[in-house]
């Protein structure tokens, strides 16, 4: 599976960005928080591809599920 997130101190000081771009991952979540669509995000950041967005959302979902499970096991 191809990497979709790049963290490099030479690119935006190490801010996580979409691989091959200088677009911070946080921008996607900012758009979603503001009720903007993924289409609008992609229109505004044409260097980011739909499959990258989909993969970042999958990774985020996986992390949230796992952190919830760990929290319940350790802090319930």
C-alpha contacts under 8 A as a table, 3 or more apart, distances in Angstrom:
res1	aa1	res2	aa2	distance
3	X	6	X	7.67
3	X	19	X	6.94
4	X	18	X	5.72
4	X	19	X	4.93
4	X	52	X	5.77
4	X	55	X	7.14
4	X	56	X	7.02
5	X	16	X	6.30
5	X	17	X	5.66
5	X	18	X	4.85
5	X	19	X	4.97
5	X	25	X	7.77
5	X	56	X	7.67
6	X	16	X	5.63
6	X	17	X	5.31
6	X	18	X	6.04
6	X	19	X	4.97
6	X	20	X	7.76
7	X	11	X	7.50
7	X	14	X	5.14
7	X	15	X	6.08
7	X	16	X	4.75
7	X	17	X	6.55
8	X	11	X	5.36
8	X	12	X	7.79
8	X	13	X	7.05
8	X	14	X	4.63
8	X	15	X	7.32
8	X	16	X	7.66
9	X	12	X	6.79
9	X	13	X	4.47
9	X	14	X	3.81
9	X	15	X	7.46
10	X	13	X	5.72
10	X	14	X	6.56
11	X	14	X	5.79
11	X	15	X	7.10
11	X	22	X	6.89
12	X	15	X	5.49
12	X	22	X	7.32
15	X	24	X	6.55
16	X	24	X	5.74
16	X	25	X	5.93
16	X	26	X	7.88
17	X	21	X	6.66
17	X	22	X	5.85
17	X	23	X	5.20
17	X	24	X	4.05
17	X	25	X	5.04
18	X	21	X	5.55
18	X	22	X	6.88
18	X	23	X	5.83
18	X	24	X	6.36
18	X	25	X	6.05
18	X	48	X	6.81
18	X	52	X	7.20
19	X	22	X	7.97
20	X	47	X	7.99
21	X	47	X	6.32
21	X	48	X	7.01
23	X	27	X	7.19
23	X	45	X	7.38
23	X	48	X	7.60
24	X	27	X	5.52
24	X	28	X	7.67
25	X	28	X	5.62
25	X	29	X	7.14
26	X	29	X	5.20
26	X	30	X	6.11
27	X	30	X	4.92
27	X	31	X	6.20
28	X	31	X	5.21
28	X	32	X	6.35
28	X	38	X	7.84
28	X	41	X	6.75
28	X	53	X	7.88
29	X	32	X	4.96
29	X	33	X	5.97
30	X	33	X	5.03
30	X	34	X	6.24
31	X	34	X	5.11
31	X	35	X	6.39
31	X	36	X	5.06
31	X	37	X	7.16
31	X	38	X	7.86
31	X	41	X	6.66
32	X	35	X	4.99
32	X	36	X	5.34
32	X	37	X	6.62
32	X	38	X	7.59
33	X	36	X	7.42
36	X	40	X	6.35
36	X	41	X	7.22
37	X	40	X	5.14
37	X	41	X	6.39
38	X	41	X	4.92
38	X	42	X	6.10
39	X	42	X	5.08
39	X	43	X	6.05
40	X	43	X	5.01
40	X	44	X	6.19
41	X	44	X	5.19
41	X	45	X	6.07
42	X	45	X	4.97
42	X	46	X	5.46
42	X	47	X	7.95
42	X	48	X	6.35
42	X	49	X	7.05
42	X	50	X	7.21
43	X	46	X	5.62
45	X	48	X	5.85
46	X	49	X	7.19
48	X	52	X	6.73
48	X	53	X	7.49
49	X	52	X	5.30
49	X	53	X	6.64
50	X	53	X	5.13
50	X	54	X	6.19
51	X	54	X	5.02
51	X	55	X	6.08
52	X	55	X	5.14
52	X	56	X	6.17
53	X	56	X	5.17
53	X	57	X	6.22
54	X	57	X	5.18
54	X	58	X	6.22
55	X	58	X	4.95
55	X	59	X	6.14
56	X	59	X	5.07
56	X	60	X	6.09
57	X	60	X	5.00
57	X	61	X	6.11
58	X	61	X	5.13
58	X	62	X	6.17
59	X	62	X	5.09
59	X	63	X	6.17
60	X	63	X	5.11
60	X	64	X	6.13
61	X	64	X	5.14
61	X	65	X	6.17
62	X	65	X	5.24
62	X	66	X	6.20
63	X	66	X	5.15
63	X	67	X	6.01
64	X	67	X	5.18
64	X	68	X	6.04
65	X	68	X	5.19
65	X	69	X	6.28
66	X	69	X	5.08
66	X	70	X	6.17
67	X	70	X	5.04
67	X	71	X	5.99
68	X	71	X	5.05
68	X	72	X	6.18
69	X	72	X	5.20
69	X	73	X	6.18
70	X	73	X	5.10
70	X	74	X	6.07
71	X	74	X	5.23
71	X	75	X	5.32
71	X	76	X	7.10
72	X	75	X	5.50
72	X	76	X	5.01
73	X	76	X	6.33
